[in-house]
């Protein structure tokens, strides 16, 4: 009886999962074995996957993700940890207000933020005007690979890391007061308490923030489309999802795009498994 009741309660969630994730994934998996342009369709087996190994732009998009994460993750995660740690010293109302203020930038539509930065980064934009006032030559931000990557990073960081602040704050609030009291009785300093007790407890949250940063960076799309148009210059700003978008909607190769989507799904799944392995290893070491 309890099992039947539980299944009835879970039925809407299961149905939603099957409709929005499982079914599309199966359809995309099937489509990945065909070469189709929405009009004609030809079974090619693993041909699309073989072509991916020779697709330099798709492979380069993962290199781009590596550089994006290398620039975004330290700033976003460390600043969020510092803000959460700073807020933990206040009462609950001030903590809630602080978390809300940190989260507000995340509510801004990504397209709006991207258009704002697109205006700032123009050759005659406000940033170059400021540099000119300092006697520095104008920088073609979106015409040079590394400055273009930096521009994408600035857009990502300006959207805020409010979600990470909330994650770290929740993890800190979950630490029992008994641990702090015991550390104080044992003569531990504040720095020792944070290094030996707080940081190990926050390790799963840190790994989750890193995972969300990696997956989120892979899925950046509107920022690339608005700022660079083609993921340029020289494919230096294209992400895997943007590359898949190009294959499907600009070049009309939906089967090939589906194969890329399957590869991306497998890579994300592998990253999730690696995260869980690291958490288990860290728990055993602790």
Secondary structure, DSSP 8 states (H G I E B T S, - for coil): -HHHHHHHHHHHHHHHHIIIIIHHHHHHHHHTTEEE-SS-EEE-TTHHHHHHTT-HHHHHHHHHHHHHHHHHHHHHHHHHHHHHHHHTTS-HHHHHHHHHHHHHHHHS-HHHHHHHHHHHTSTTSHHHHHHHHTT-----TTTSHHHHHHHHHHHHHHT--HHHHHHHHHHHHTS-HHHHHHHHHTT--HHHHIIIIIHHHHHHHHHHHHHHHHHHHHT--HHHHHHTSSS-STTSS--HHHHHHIIIIIS--HHHHHHHHHHHHHHHHHHHHHHHHHHHHHHHH-
